[in-house]
């Protein structure tokens, strides 16, 4: 009798475990694709964050170096063609000039990001750290207002290039590619000014919070 009860209990337990194991495998198979999607999304998000961080730190430098290399190569080819082959290129100087224009406008954003500009440091240096930050907040606010004022005019300037359909004489490049440089630069500069403004404003706020804690 005891053996019968034990055998019956063992069979029922085995059946329950089998059903549970089957359900567990079935649920795992269903959940696994979703889990893979989540892992893939996390990895892709991390890659995007790394890429965005790299662009934030190196965008202007990368573009300026690329433009400088392009100008150097083009003018090198021009010099070689003129003095070695005796045949001057008609498009090299024009293309180099347009690349230089783009490089000049992008450098404005670079200087803004690095806080490099022609200024008198003696006056600002007299203030403590919080005073310097407050002065820079005011300065960045004025700069931001200026570039926000210039952006609509850059849009109109680019729009006129689209409407005119003008192309460059030698390269036959549509002029809106060159006249897009001010708009690109002003928008990027405004973004960099906002970044600097937030950094300096946090310094001002942090000093206030430290005083309140004391």
N, C-alpha and C positions, 0 to 999 in steps of 0.2 A: 504494500500500500504506500509506504514511504517512498519507495523507488519510483512508483507511478507518479506520485505528486511531484517528486524532484524532476523526473523526466518531462512532465507536462510544463512545469515552471521554466525549465531550461529551454524548451522549444519556444515558449511564448517570449521569453527574454531574447532569444536569438532572432525571433521574427521582428520584435520591436526594434532591436539594434540594427537589423537589416533595413527596415523601413527608414529609420532615422539616418542611417548612413547613406541611403539612396537619396533622401531629401536633402541631406547636407551637400552631397555631390552635385545634385541638380541645382541647388541654390548657388553653389560656388560657380558652376558653369554660367549661370545667368548673371551673377555679379561681376565675374572676372572681366568681361569687356568694358563695363563701366569703370572698373578700377583701373584698367589700362588707359582709358580715356582721361581719367583724373590725373594719373601720373604723367601722361603725355602733355596735358594742359599745364601742369606745374612746371615741367621741364621747359616747355615753349615760353611760358611766362617769364621764367628765370632768364632765358636767352634774350627775350625782348628787353627785360630790365637791364641786363648787361649791355646790350646794344644801345639802349637809350642813354645809359650812363656814359658810355664811350662817346656817343655823339655830343652829349652835353659838355663833356670835358675837352673834346678834340675836334669839333666840327669845323671851326674857323681855321685852326691850324692845318687840318687835313686839306681843306679847299685851297688855302693860300699856298701850301707847299706844292699841291698838284698844279695850280696855275703857274707857279714859278718854274716848275720843271718843264711844263709845256712851253712857256715863253723862251726858256733857255734852249730847248731842243729846236724850236722853230727858228730862232735867230742863229743858232749854230748851223742849221741847214742852209740858211740864207747866206751866211758868210762863206761857207764851203762852196755853195753854188756860184757865188759871185767871183771869188778869187781862184778857185780851183777849176771850175768848169767854164767860167766866163759867161754865165747866164744867170742874171738876177731873177728872183722869184717876185711875181707881181702881188701875191697875196700875203706874204709873210709879215710885213710891217703892219698891215691893216689888222690881221688876226691878232698879232701880238699887242697892238694898241687896245683892242677890245678885251683881251684877257687881262691887260693891266687895269682897265677900268673896273672890271669885276673884282680884281684883287684889291683895288683901292677901297671900294665900297665894303667889301667883306672885312677889311682891316679895321673899319670903324667899329664893327661888332666885337672884334678881337680886343681892341683897346678898351672898349666898355666892359667886357668881361674881366679883363685884368686890371681895370682901374688905371689905365695908362693914358695920360693926357697932359697937355701943357697947362700947368697950374703953379700957383705960388704956395709952397708947402709951409713956409714960415708962419703964416697966420693960423693955419689949421693945426700946426704942431704945438701951438701954445695951449690948446685945449686938452683936457683929460680924455681917456678912451671913450667915455660916454658922450662927451662934448663933440669929439670927432665923428662919432656915429650919428649923432643928431644933425650935425652939419652936413654929413653925406646924405642923410635921408632927405633933407631939404633940397640939396643939390640934385639928387636922383629924381625927385619929384618934378623939378623944373625941366630936367632933361627929358623925362618921360612925356611931359606936356608938349615939349617942342617936337619930339618925333611923332607923337600921335597927331599933331597938327600937320606934319609934313606928309604922313602916309596918304591922305586923300589926294594930295597934289601928285604924289608918285603914281597913284592909280590913274589919274587923268593923263599923266605923261605917257604911261604905258598904253592906255586906251587910244591915245592919238596915234601911237605907232602902229597899233593894229588897224586903225581906220585908214591910215595913209597907205599902207602896204609897201612902204619904202624898203629897199634892200641896199646892202653895202655895195660900193662900186666894184671892188676886186673880187671878193669872195661870194657875192650875191647872197649874203646871209640876211634874213629878215631882221630889220633893225629893232623889232620888239624884243629879240633875245638880248640885245645890249641894253636897251632901255628898261628892261626888267630889273636890272641891277639895283637902282635906287629903292624900288619897292621891297625887294628881297632884303636888302640891307637894313632899311628902316624898321621893318617888322622884326627882324632878328635883333636889332639893337634895342627896340622896345622890350622884347622878351628878356634880354640880358639885363636891362635896367631894372625890370621888375625883380629879377633874381637878386641883384645887388641890393635893391631897396629892402627886400625881405631880410637879407642877412644883416644889414645895418640896423633895421628896426628891431630885430630880435635882440641885438646887443643892448639897445636902449631899454627895451622891456625887461631884459634880464637884470640890468642894474637896478631898475625900479623894484623888481621882485626881491632882490637881495636886501634892499633897504627896508622893505616891509617886513621881511623875516627877522632882521636885526631888531 
